[in-house]
Amino acid sequence: MRTLRTQRGLTLEQISERTGLSVSTLHEIEKHEREVTLTIAFRLACFYGLPVAEIWWPLFLQICDTAPTGNSL
């Protein structure tokens, strides 16, 4: 998320104003300290003008890297 924001020359404050998400929430998302709900992913996708899959997929991969798999039983 940080890369996308900085590529577009945006601040967290600008995104916050346009999405209704708090600056602290956006900051936590960028630092991978907060899980992103589907609702937040849709808000960010709409803001950036991207399909929600482009927002959701990197977050999905991040979660899969840390989550236990069913194969470990």
C-alpha positions as CSV (number, residue, x, y, z in Angstrom):
1,M,0.0,0.0,0.0
2,R,2.8,2.4,0.8
3,T,4.4,1.8,-2.6
4,L,1.1,2.6,-4.4
5,R,0.6,5.7,-2.3
6,T,4.1,7.1,-2.8
7,Q,4.1,6.3,-6.5
8,R,1.1,8.6,-6.8
9,G,2.6,11.3,-4.6
10,L,-0.1,11.1,-1.9
11,T,0.0,11.5,1.8
12,L,-1.8,9.5,4.4
13,E,-3.8,12.6,5.2
14,Q,-5.0,13.0,1.6
15,I,-6.1,9.3,1.4
16,S,-7.8,9.6,4.8
17,E,-9.8,12.7,3.7
18,R,-11.0,10.9,0.5
19,T,-11.7,7.5,1.9
20,G,-13.0,8.2,5.4
21,L,-10.3,5.9,6.9
22,S,-8.3,7.3,9.7
23,V,-4.6,8.2,9.2
24,S,-3.7,5.7,12.0
25,T,-5.7,2.9,10.3
26,L,-3.9,3.6,7.0
27,H,-0.5,3.8,8.7
28,E,-1.2,0.4,10.4
29,I,-2.2,-1.1,7.1
30,E,1.0,0.1,5.5
31,K,3.1,-1.3,8.3
32,H,1.2,-4.7,8.2
33,E,0.0,-4.1,11.7
34,R,-3.7,-4.3,10.9
35,E,-5.7,-6.8,8.9
36,V,-7.6,-5.3,6.1
37,T,-11.3,-6.1,5.8
38,L,-13.0,-6.5,2.5
39,T,-14.8,-3.2,3.1
40,I,-11.5,-1.4,3.5
41,A,-10.1,-3.1,0.4
42,F,-13.1,-1.9,-1.6
43,R,-12.7,1.6,-0.3
44,L,-9.1,1.7,-1.2
45,A,-9.7,0.1,-4.6
46,C,-12.3,2.7,-5.4
47,F,-10.0,5.5,-4.3
48,Y,-7.1,4.3,-6.4
49,G,-9.4,3.3,-9.3
50,L,-8.2,-0.3,-9.3
51,P,-9.9,-3.6,-9.2
52,V,-10.3,-4.8,-5.6
53,A,-8.2,-7.9,-6.5
54,E,-5.2,-5.7,-7.0
55,I,-5.6,-4.3,-3.5
56,W,-6.6,-7.7,-1.9
57,W,-4.1,-10.1,-3.6
58,P,-0.9,-8.7,-2.0
59,L,-2.6,-8.7,1.4
60,F,-3.9,-12.2,0.8
61,L,-0.3,-13.4,0.0
62,Q,1.0,-11.7,3.1
63,I,-1.5,-13.5,5.3
64,C,-0.8,-16.8,3.7
65,D,2.9,-16.4,4.4
66,T,2.2,-16.3,8.1
67,A,-0.8,-18.5,8.5
68,P,-0.5,-22.2,9.4
69,T,-1.6,-24.5,6.6
70,G,-3.9,-27.5,6.8
71,N,-1.0,-29.7,5.9
72,S,0.6,-29.2,9.3
73,L,-1.9,-31.5,11.0
